[in-house]
Amino acid sequence: MSLNTRKKRKKELREEYIEQDGLIFQLPDEMLLYLFGYLDTEDLILVASVCKLFRILAFDEKLWKLIDLTKKSYSNRVLVKFFRRFSNKCTETLKISGAPNGKKAKNNLIKLPPYTEQLSHFIRTSYSNLRYLHISKYDFRDDSTACKNITYLPSNLKGLYLRKCEMLMTSIQGTSDFLKIPKCPLKNSTFDFSLQQLEILSFEQSSCLGLVSVRYIPDLCPNLVELNLNGCFRITRTRTFTDTLLSFHNTLRRLYLKDTQVDDDTIHCICRKLKLLTVLDIRSCKYVTRNIVQNLLTLKQLEELFADDIIKIEYEQKKV
């Protein structure tokens, strides 16, 4: 055995050896596994470096069904390394948040990092059974490496959350819409892309979302149970938007419209057709008045109403 090999072996043994006489090592593996369940992803990786026993438990499949990387903002390069090293077929939920590069755009806002094709590729290949994907603070538009169409995302998801993201929307210049599936598959996009199983779609605080884009949602994911448009202030009180919502009359149960520009007529149509609603959020909708309270009372399955105080109080009084 060469000198370098012996030194390497000694180092490995020194790292593995630990005097396991602490109280925590007297706990059964099942109890340790239960305690590790309260740790987030970053802490699990740190715990795995303590000893061989902790490493085995920290990488138990049960603890990797959820990977939450939103505690800190990581660069795309760091995330790609993570996905390559910690790929797992058991992961069902992945949460990532972009790291702003510090540069400011012309409007003096922090520039969001691009959601690149490379990042998308490693998410799809490292977590083949992914069901819920949370993407926060990413730009799907400006950078040449950015994924400019939804078909670059994983297929067969049950929940897709795009929070505070910027996406391409149809414009008079002919820009292709992020939500419009192209007739010919794009290079490096997901093969045979489908969101037919999608039940939850959220664009919370993604202010770029407009009426033209919304009209693609029914064809894209016809079986929605939850639609979150909170903070999408470009959503206005039009017939097109109302018809889009009504197309989900057989499935939609939770609808979030906070800070949008819907009005009393929109809410009236919602109450008349979307009878399965159990949750409705209409806070800070400046064109919605107390006149819709009577309409809200017709939603017999409504369990939770989020509304401004003047509407909420009157609704509760009349409901009783």
Order of alpha helices (4+ residues) and beta strands (2+ residues): alpha-alpha-alpha-alpha-beta-alpha-beta-alpha-beta-beta-beta-alpha-alpha-beta-alpha-beta-alpha-beta-alpha-beta-alpha
